[in-house]
């Protein structure tokens, strides 16, 4: 019989000496031999379990994540009652975007440990990532019913689903209030409740909550930064501005918080008309962001957009049968090009429900089309019908079935070919803005890693150019399905532009659309305070305040024949 104890001992010594290949070979020998032994024949301490754990560590060191998953699956089979192993396996599935596999880990575990509240909590988390919001809520509730530790965290996660995914903000508010009642100093709940108050336009309540957070955590720089959006500043010596400056150079500030502080500082200095210092602050904020985000590769973006144009061509569409006849409305374009304003105008109409920025197609790419658009032309009609059905079910979960529902996610312009394949009756509203104003507005906003082109002003200009080329392709394919709205024209001629978009959607004129700022709804974008005011022109032509910082961008636009004056 194999002397497992001796092999494990020697392998462990080799591992400690850094002889990874030798240790791997020996632990793998135990793994192969251990699987052929009966449970009672294994050493005390379980040599197979020890070896599999070591193999996981070696595979991690070598960054061979496929092997990590193989060894973790064997650990879960060996010790299905240990949640730690299930958690690790689910974690690595999740890192690859395999949310279904991650969920299956917990389903298997719960078959033998059906009263473990932590497992229900973790399952719910991964279900939300899959877009299974109702199932996620049920499992969070199960965790609560089983007296999960720290129930306020469960309530927070449920509130996020109700707010961000199901547009049931009042329910979300109730859950957050319950969480705060359990733990008054629960910063995450206070922060999310402040977000809800801000989204509904309740400025004073929002400010009060951020001040409460600072009372509990004086060094919560994210809360400090958020106050910048709640006021207009006209005095460079304002104590708040001094606090931001001091925070920006604090020795204990995290890079993410430092980015928030610099963006806040840029905003307040812009308010004060100190444009040189404002641009410098925004540049520092983007530099902080650049350190914690993956590097932007413009060539990769250009190649992807070229591939999209090749994949979604007129010949492919001509052969495609009708997948769904459902009429849907999408509002898209560059970020910060006026899409929130258009959504808010339309949401004031009695026949329109604004669903906000739905991430359906982003999730679809991550879960089913990881090499998008390469897989598209090989998709079966049945698969396309399944995708369309999932989207329709998602819209149904939002309610308001009798109304037109608008999906306003700016970067859906990337998926317009797929959208028109699934929904040939879809109507698309594209928002445009002066290119320099648009690029500046993107540069002045801290965006997520998916929009990492935003960290360099020239990269934004290049992305803008590629987006324009892709838009031109969609317009050539679907000329009758696309309506373009220019932000600068809208603020100059609001009534005529609004009438044109209502006509495009076959909607009657309603005066409330002009008075959109009076709409009592939730706005979940960076334009939350701008759309609470009547149309104004101060954002049009703002680039002139920063003309000295834009020479390189203007030169690039000239080379691309993009008009900006």
Wavefront OBJ file of the C-alpha trace (Angstrom):
o trace
v 0.000 0.000 0.000
v 1.166 3.542 -0.728
v 2.723 5.201 2.336
v 0.587 8.320 2.129
v 1.895 9.779 5.378
v 5.519 9.697 4.194
v 4.658 11.165 0.780
v 2.609 13.999 2.320
v 5.450 14.810 4.710
v 8.063 14.935 1.927
v 5.751 16.885 -0.376
v 5.085 19.462 2.349
v 8.803 19.946 2.880
v 9.340 20.415 -0.851
v 6.503 22.948 -0.941
v 8.057 24.921 1.933
v 11.394 24.975 0.067
v 9.637 26.431 -2.976
v 10.128 23.270 -5.062
v 6.654 23.548 -6.535
v 7.002 21.055 -9.378
v 8.319 18.342 -7.053
v 5.650 19.099 -4.432
v 2.956 19.062 -7.123
v 4.085 15.668 -8.415
v 4.099 14.132 -4.913
v 0.795 15.616 -3.761
v -0.712 14.489 -7.055
v 0.562 10.973 -6.339
v -1.341 11.042 -3.051
v -4.355 12.398 -4.907
v -4.296 9.553 -7.417
v -3.657 6.927 -4.768
v -6.027 8.404 -2.228
v -8.998 8.198 -4.560
v -8.497 4.438 -4.769
v -8.559 3.909 -1.004
v -11.528 3.437 1.214
v -12.359 6.239 3.646
v -11.288 4.139 6.652
v -7.890 3.425 5.092
v -6.911 7.087 4.906
v -4.586 8.536 7.508
v -5.943 10.513 10.390
v -6.054 14.100 9.213
v -7.044 12.797 5.799
v -4.032 12.770 3.478
v -6.178 13.206 0.404
v -7.794 16.352 1.777
v -4.407 17.760 2.796
v -2.962 17.007 -0.642
v -5.872 18.520 -2.546
v -5.593 21.693 -0.463
v -1.888 21.867 -1.247
v -2.533 21.283 -4.963
v -5.001 24.164 -4.930
v -2.314 26.426 -3.434
v 0.291 25.333 -5.983
v -2.134 25.829 -8.879
v -2.956 29.293 -7.532
v 0.729 30.146 -7.339
v 1.093 29.091 -10.969
v -2.144 30.960 -11.846
v -3.565 27.810 -13.433
v -7.194 28.461 -12.548
v -8.509 25.488 -14.537
v -6.519 23.187 -12.261
v -7.710 25.144 -9.216
v -11.293 24.370 -10.176
v -10.514 20.677 -10.816
v -8.937 20.248 -7.374
v -11.671 22.214 -5.620
v -14.354 20.067 -7.274
v -12.601 17.005 -5.882
v -12.449 18.594 -2.434
v -16.181 19.318 -2.572
v -16.865 15.705 -3.562
v -14.618 14.469 -0.768
v -16.037 16.801 1.894
v -19.469 17.937 0.646
v -20.450 18.986 4.163
v -17.737 21.675 4.405
v -19.140 25.012 3.186
v -15.659 26.542 2.914
v -14.806 24.340 -0.061
v -18.117 25.094 -1.754
v -17.494 28.804 -1.224
v -14.033 28.572 -2.794
v -15.282 26.650 -5.822
v -18.157 29.087 -6.331
v -15.706 31.984 -6.039
v -13.540 30.712 -8.887
v -16.548 29.966 -11.076
v -17.753 33.501 -10.428
v -14.377 34.995 -11.387
v -14.850 33.376 -14.798
v -18.398 34.694 -15.064
v -19.807 31.171 -14.632
v -22.631 32.236 -12.368
v -24.770 29.183 -13.171
v -21.994 26.830 -12.064
v -21.478 28.896 -8.928
v -25.173 28.608 -8.075
v -25.109 24.865 -8.710
v -22.364 24.560 -6.065
v -24.744 25.896 -3.433
v -27.740 23.908 -4.652
v -25.661 20.727 -4.188
v -24.468 21.794 -0.747
v -27.990 22.698 0.415
v -29.227 19.208 -0.470
v -27.204 17.888 2.468
v -27.149 21.028 4.661
v -30.584 22.534 4.128
v -30.557 24.642 7.300
v -27.329 26.570 6.713
v -28.292 30.274 6.479
v -24.861 31.317 5.163
v -25.261 29.030 2.147
v -28.657 30.556 1.329
v -27.066 34.006 1.616
v -24.236 33.065 -0.759
v -26.612 31.387 -3.200
v -28.755 34.516 -3.265
v -25.713 36.662 -4.041
v -24.802 34.527 -7.061
v -28.412 34.291 -8.248
v -28.529 38.063 -8.439
v -25.401 38.014 -10.588
v -27.243 35.608 -12.913
v -30.107 38.067 -13.146
v -32.442 35.776 -11.144
v -33.706 38.548 -8.894
v -36.880 36.925 -7.547
v -35.030 33.697 -6.723
v -32.289 35.702 -5.042
v -34.818 37.478 -2.831
v -36.398 34.164 -1.831
v -33.033 32.785 -0.750
v -32.115 35.930 1.149
v -35.448 35.599 2.959
v -34.637 31.952 3.726
v -31.359 33.096 5.295
v -33.299 35.546 7.470
v -35.806 32.861 8.453
v -32.908 30.674 9.590
v -31.548 33.475 11.802
v -28.511 34.280 9.719
v -25.705 36.112 11.480
v -25.778 39.885 10.778
v -29.304 40.091 9.317
v -28.747 43.768 8.491
v -26.390 42.657 5.695
v -29.121 40.474 4.203
v -31.595 43.359 4.354
v -29.065 45.573 2.580
v -28.574 43.061 -0.230
v -32.322 42.657 -0.650
v -32.728 46.435 -0.766
v -30.136 46.689 -3.529
v -32.084 44.196 -5.666
v -35.364 46.047 -5.112
v -33.727 49.373 -5.919
v -31.274 48.604 -8.718
v -32.905 45.646 -10.445
v -36.653 45.767 -9.815
v -37.229 49.537 -9.543
v -39.146 49.098 -6.283
v -37.436 51.902 -4.419
v -39.991 52.267 -1.613
v -39.542 48.598 -0.701
v -35.784 49.110 -0.784
v -36.111 52.107 1.526
v -38.148 50.083 4.031
v -35.526 47.321 4.123
v -32.690 49.801 4.600
v -34.552 51.432 7.454
v -34.944 47.991 9.060
v -31.209 47.379 8.684
v -30.405 50.723 10.303
v -32.828 49.967 13.118
v -30.835 46.787 13.838
v -27.510 48.625 13.588
v -27.793 52.456 13.571
v -24.123 52.857 12.586
v -24.344 50.478 9.608
v -22.516 52.636 7.089
v -23.441 50.669 3.956
v -27.153 50.925 4.752
v -26.875 54.641 5.535
v -24.974 55.184 2.283
v -27.514 53.306 0.182
v -30.411 55.095 1.834
v -28.702 58.407 1.055
v -28.464 57.257 -2.574
v -32.214 56.604 -2.648
v -32.982 60.022 -1.192
v -30.696 61.614 -3.769
v -32.307 59.671 -6.611
v -35.733 60.933 -5.537
v -34.492 64.527 -5.377
v -34.580 64.909 -1.570
v -31.487 67.034 -1.174
v -31.707 67.847 2.547
v -32.334 64.237 3.586
v -29.420 63.125 1.442
v -27.094 65.673 3.015
v -28.250 64.721 6.521
v -27.416 61.044 5.943
v -23.938 61.770 4.572
v -23.322 63.970 7.609
v -24.497 61.085 9.825
v -21.993 58.795 8.142
v -19.227 61.326 8.793
v -20.304 61.480 12.430
v -19.750 57.724 12.756
v -16.708 57.668 10.447
v -15.005 61.081 10.159
v -12.537 59.606 7.658
v -15.216 58.237 5.321
v -13.890 60.118 2.312
v -16.501 58.724 -0.092
v -19.290 60.328 1.955
v -17.290 63.553 2.196
v -16.890 63.582 -1.589
v -20.587 63.009 -2.266
v -21.494 66.265 -0.497
v -19.932 68.160 -3.420
v -22.912 67.322 -5.632
v -25.469 68.589 -3.116
v -24.413 72.238 -3.140
v -23.198 74.940 -5.484
v -19.903 76.485 -4.361
v -18.734 79.999 -5.214
v -16.054 80.643 -2.592
v -12.655 79.027 -3.050
v -12.038 79.457 0.684
v -15.129 77.493 1.658
v -14.231 75.204 4.615
v -15.582 72.210 2.714
v -13.106 72.816 -0.114
v -10.304 72.983 2.410
v -11.451 69.634 3.859
v -11.306 68.093 0.393
v -7.802 69.408 -0.183
v -6.614 68.051 3.163
v -8.265 64.678 2.519
v -6.653 64.387 -0.914
v -3.179 64.280 0.630
v -4.078 62.183 3.682
v -1.594 59.406 4.393
v -4.307 56.833 5.185
v -6.596 57.382 2.219
v -7.427 54.444 -0.069
v -6.821 54.998 -3.827
v -10.551 54.640 -4.579
v -11.453 57.218 -1.946
v -8.658 59.482 -3.149
v -10.162 59.319 -6.641
v -13.571 60.294 -5.210
v -12.017 63.234 -3.355
v -10.216 64.557 -6.440
v -13.363 64.310 -8.572
v -15.304 66.159 -5.857
v -12.578 68.788 -5.699
v -12.750 69.204 -9.465
v -16.502 69.782 -9.265
v -16.390 72.458 -6.557
v -13.470 74.285 -8.185
v -15.382 74.256 -11.470
v -18.314 75.810 -9.585
v -15.972 78.546 -8.390
v -14.734 79.226 -11.912
v -11.201 78.062 -11.106
v -10.970 75.998 -14.276
v -7.212 75.449 -14.295
v -7.231 73.984 -10.775
v -10.428 72.068 -11.519
v -8.885 70.327 -14.543
v -5.794 69.515 -12.498
v -7.979 67.916 -9.801
v -9.918 65.868 -12.367
v -6.621 64.730 -13.901
v -5.397 63.538 -10.503
v -8.707 61.745 -9.910
v -8.417 59.932 -13.211
v -4.785 59.059 -12.447
v -5.955 57.425 -9.189
v -8.658 55.567 -11.098
v -6.139 54.413 -13.670
v -4.073 52.717 -10.967
v -6.943 50.493 -9.849
v -8.524 49.737 -13.226
v -7.301 47.535 -16.079
v -5.355 49.455 -18.702
v -7.402 50.708 -21.637
v -6.483 49.232 -25.014
v -7.875 51.366 -27.809
v -6.772 48.956 -30.517
v -8.814 46.228 -28.824
v -11.882 48.493 -28.817
v -11.358 49.369 -32.477
v -11.024 45.701 -33.450
v -14.136 44.745 -31.484
v -16.215 47.480 -33.113
v -14.930 46.443 -36.547
v -15.891 42.843 -35.800
v -19.360 43.969 -34.708
v -19.853 45.747 -38.032
v -18.719 42.652 -39.941
v -20.893 40.274 -37.888
v -24.080 42.319 -38.059
v -24.485 42.909 -41.765
v -27.472 43.217 -44.075
v -27.003 39.700 -45.512
v -27.263 38.127 -42.041
v -30.364 40.101 -41.155
v -32.043 39.186 -44.455
v -31.745 35.477 -43.622
v -32.933 35.895 -40.034
v -36.559 34.974 -39.235
v -38.627 37.144 -36.912
v -37.616 36.300 -33.349
v -40.051 38.514 -31.426
v -42.583 41.135 -32.488
v -42.516 42.952 -29.140
v -41.962 46.703 -29.527
v -39.216 47.928 -27.209
v -37.484 51.307 -26.864
v -33.783 51.857 -26.228
v -32.034 55.137 -25.447
v -28.287 54.982 -26.018
v -25.203 56.873 -27.109
v -22.018 58.104 -25.468
v -22.113 58.379 -21.706
v -22.896 61.968 -20.672
v -24.528 62.794 -24.011
v -28.005 63.614 -22.647
v -29.595 60.177 -22.396
v -30.827 60.741 -18.821
v -32.441 64.015 -19.880
v -34.304 62.283 -22.723
v -35.365 59.473 -20.417
v -36.677 61.996 -17.894
v -38.603 63.904 -20.579
v -40.226 60.709 -21.833
v -40.934 59.412 -18.323
v -43.147 62.466 -17.752
v -45.492 61.107 -20.463
v -48.489 59.168 -19.168
v -47.783 56.238 -21.513
v -44.086 55.771 -20.722
v -42.291 53.985 -17.894
v -38.557 54.687 -17.531
v -36.771 51.501 -16.480
v -33.396 53.201 -16.149
v -30.050 51.679 -17.101
v -30.755 47.977 -17.439
v -27.661 45.779 -17.579
v -29.384 42.906 -19.386
v -27.225 42.896 -22.517
v -23.997 43.411 -20.587
v -24.872 40.342 -18.483
v -25.890 38.456 -21.620
v -22.449 39.030 -23.115
v -20.661 37.998 -19.921
v -22.677 34.813 -19.390
v -23.425 33.541 -22.888
v -21.315 35.489 -25.410
v -17.860 35.955 -23.831
v -16.246 36.439 -27.254
v -18.974 38.772 -28.540
v -19.610 39.269 -31.401
v -17.784 36.183 -32.703
v -20.471 33.724 -31.511
v -23.426 35.651 -32.935
v -23.678 34.193 -36.431
v -23.502 30.649 -35.067
v -26.405 31.193 -32.654
v -29.495 29.139 -33.440
v -32.919 30.700 -33.902
v -33.993 28.822 -30.781
v -31.194 30.396 -28.743
v -32.109 33.851 -30.007
v -35.726 33.224 -28.982
v -34.535 32.214 -25.505
v -32.565 35.475 -25.186
v -35.595 37.489 -26.314
v -37.804 35.628 -23.846
v -35.421 36.364 -20.982
v -35.475 40.072 -21.798
v -39.287 40.148 -22.029
v -39.541 38.335 -18.688
v -37.177 40.885 -17.185
v -39.346 43.763 -18.403
v -42.423 42.043 -16.992
v -40.741 41.814 -13.589
v -40.541 45.614 -13.582
v -44.330 45.987 -13.848
v -46.113 48.741 -15.813
v -47.086 46.301 -18.553
v -49.537 48.723 -20.128
v -46.858 51.343 -20.788
v -43.974 51.759 -23.184
v -40.828 50.820 -21.252
v -37.590 52.616 -22.063
v -34.242 50.919 -21.508
v -31.683 53.691 -21.109
v -28.225 52.232 -20.932
v -25.843 54.390 -23.015
v -23.459 51.615 -24.033
v -26.282 49.499 -25.443
v -25.161 51.072 -28.725
v -22.640 48.211 -28.798
v -25.496 45.676 -28.848
v -27.897 47.347 -31.292
v -27.330 44.609 -33.878
v -28.235 41.915 -31.367
v -31.165 44.010 -30.120
v -32.569 44.404 -33.631
v -32.063 40.694 -34.281
v -34.118 39.814 -31.193
v -36.635 42.633 -31.574
v -36.948 43.813 -35.185
v -39.664 46.290 -34.098
v -37.350 47.956 -31.576
v -37.116 51.738 -31.729
v -33.794 53.333 -30.877
v -33.167 56.865 -29.675
v -29.544 57.964 -30.016
v -28.324 60.955 -28.035
v -25.533 63.213 -29.289
v -23.728 66.202 -27.873
v -20.930 68.548 -28.841
v -17.913 66.199 -28.932
v -15.697 68.387 -26.732
v -18.427 68.933 -24.136
v -19.124 65.205 -24.210
v -15.485 64.215 -23.740
v -15.010 66.690 -20.908
v -18.162 65.506 -19.151
v -16.923 61.903 -19.314
v -13.472 62.945 -18.060
v -15.079 64.816 -15.176
v -17.010 61.776 -13.946
v -15.551 58.756 -12.194
v -16.706 55.766 -14.235
v -16.446 52.024 -13.625
v -13.685 49.814 -15.036
v -15.864 48.823 -17.996
v -15.475 52.459 -19.140
v -11.749 52.654 -18.435
v -11.209 54.751 -21.567
v -12.481 57.632 -19.375
v -9.183 57.992 -17.508
v -7.379 59.772 -20.362
v -8.962 62.664 -22.250
v -7.444 61.569 -25.575
v -8.657 57.990 -25.084
v -12.169 59.372 -24.595
v -11.858 61.229 -27.902
v -10.698 58.047 -29.636
v -13.555 56.064 -28.134
v -15.970 58.795 -29.229
v -14.681 58.451 -32.787
v -15.105 54.657 -32.832
v -18.590 55.014 -31.356
v -19.507 57.457 -34.145
v -18.379 54.956 -36.793
v -20.413 52.166 -35.210
v -23.464 54.428 -34.970
v -23.128 55.211 -38.661
v -23.190 51.466 -39.359
v -26.398 50.979 -37.368
v -28.033 53.928 -39.134
v -27.190 52.392 -42.503
v -28.816 49.103 -41.451
v -31.852 50.460 -39.581
v -32.535 53.973 -40.911
v -36.242 53.907 -40.055
v -35.732 52.545 -36.529
v -33.287 55.160 -35.262
v -34.049 58.699 -34.122
v -31.154 60.990 -33.181
v -31.496 63.787 -30.634
v -28.834 66.493 -30.334
v -28.545 67.805 -26.795
v -27.575 71.313 -27.906
v -30.578 71.576 -30.234
v -32.868 70.224 -27.540
v -32.036 72.994 -25.097
v -32.460 75.601 -27.837
v -35.757 74.253 -29.257
v -37.234 71.998 -26.559
v -40.847 71.871 -27.774
v -40.064 70.960 -31.384
v -37.428 68.374 -30.458
v -39.701 66.762 -27.861
v -42.553 66.648 -30.384
v -40.253 64.920 -32.856
v -39.275 62.143 -30.445
v -42.887 61.650 -29.293
v -43.914 61.353 -32.940
v -41.175 58.780 -33.488
v -42.712 56.718 -30.654
v -46.275 57.284 -31.922
v -47.186 59.186 -28.753
v -49.459 62.186 -28.430
v -48.111 65.510 -27.187
v -48.301 66.058 -23.429
v -47.262 69.339 -21.816
v -45.799 67.453 -18.866
v -42.886 66.402 -21.056
v -41.645 69.995 -21.188
v -42.011 70.239 -17.403
v -40.119 66.981 -16.871
v -38.192 68.459 -13.921
v -41.381 68.313 -11.850
v -41.555 64.539 -12.290
v -41.518 62.704 -8.937
v -39.453 59.673 -9.835
v -36.073 58.092 -9.119
v -33.101 59.082 -11.282
v -30.105 56.773 -10.945
v -27.382 58.434 -12.972
v -24.843 61.182 -12.412
v -27.337 63.631 -13.956
v -29.709 63.248 -11.008
v -29.609 66.923 -9.988
v -29.364 68.375 -13.487
v -32.672 66.812 -14.576
v -34.417 68.218 -11.492
v -34.124 71.651 -13.090
v -35.722 73.140 -16.219
v -33.593 73.008 -19.366
v -30.529 75.231 -19.089
v -27.695 76.137 -21.447
v -24.697 76.391 -19.125
v -23.497 72.867 -20.023
v -23.518 73.649 -23.717
v -20.165 75.045 -24.814
v -18.535 74.418 -21.442
v -15.474 73.138 -23.268
v -14.446 76.752 -23.941
v -13.567 77.094 -20.243
v -11.032 74.298 -20.750
v -9.879 75.065 -24.291
v -6.215 75.235 -23.225
v -6.463 71.630 -21.984
v -8.040 70.289 -25.173
v -5.522 71.082 -27.915
v -4.590 67.411 -28.388
v -8.242 66.361 -28.507
v -9.127 69.050 -31.066
v -6.178 68.013 -33.217
v -7.383 64.398 -33.083
v -10.963 65.362 -33.981
v -9.631 67.393 -36.908
v -7.792 64.304 -38.158
v -11.052 62.330 -37.947
v -13.186 65.063 -39.563
v -15.323 65.334 -36.427
v -16.923 68.769 -36.098
v -16.752 70.350 -32.657
v -17.365 74.072 -33.268
l 1 2 3 4 5 6 7 8 9 10 11 12 13 14 15 16 17 18 19 20 21 22 23 24 25 26 27 28 29 30 31 32 33 34 35 36 37 38 39 40 41 42 43 44 45 46 47 48 49 50 51 52 53 54 55 56 57 58 59 60 61 62 63 64 65 66 67 68 69 70 71 72 73 74 75 76 77 78 79 80 81 82 83 84 85 86 87 88 89 90 91 92 93 94 95 96 97 98 99 100 101 102 103 104 105 106 107 108 109 110 111 112 113 114 115 116 117 118 119 120 121 122 123 124 125 126 127 128 129 130 131 132 133 134 135 136 137 138 139 140 141 142 143 144 145 146 147 148 149 150 151 152 153 154 155 156 157 158 159 160 161 162 163 164 165 166 167 168 169 170 171 172 173 174 175 176 177 178 179 180 181 182 183 184 185 186 187 188 189 190 191 192 193 194 195 196 197 198 199 200 201 202 203 204 205 206 207 208 209 210 211 212 213 214 215 216 217 218 219 220 221 222 223 224 225 226 227 228 229 230 231 232 233 234 235 236 237 238 239 240 241 242 243 244 245 246 247 248 249 250 251 252 253 254 255 256 257 258 259 260 261 262 263 264 265 266 267 268 269 270 271 272 273 274 275 276 277 278 279 280 281 282 283 284 285 286 287 288 289 290 291 292 293 294 295 296 297 298 299 300 301 302 303 304 305 306 307 308 309 310 311 312 313 314 315 316 317 318 319 320 321 322 323 324 325 326 327 328 329 330 331 332 333 334 335 336 337 338 339 340 341 342 343 344 345 346 347 348 349 350 351 352 353 354 355 356 357 358 359 360 361 362 363 364 365 366 367 368 369 370 371 372 373 374 375 376 377 378 379 380 381 382 383 384 385 386 387 388 389 390 391 392 393 394 395 396 397 398 399 400 401 402 403 404 405 406 407 408 409 410 411 412 413 414 415 416 417 418 419 420 421 422 423 424 425 426 427 428 429 430 431 432 433 434 435 436 437 438 439 440 441 442 443 444 445 446 447 448 449 450 451 452 453 454 455 456 457 458 459 460 461 462 463 464 465 466 467 468 469 470 471 472 473 474 475 476 477 478 479 480 481 482 483 484 485 486 487 488 489 490 491 492 493 494 495 496 497 498 499 500 501 502 503 504 505 506 507 508 509 510 511 512 513 514 515 516 517 518 519 520 521 522 523 524 525 526 527 528 529 530 531 532 533 534 535 536 537 538 539 540 541 542 543 544 545 546 547 548 549 550 551 552 553 554 555 556 557 558 559 560 561 562 563 564 565
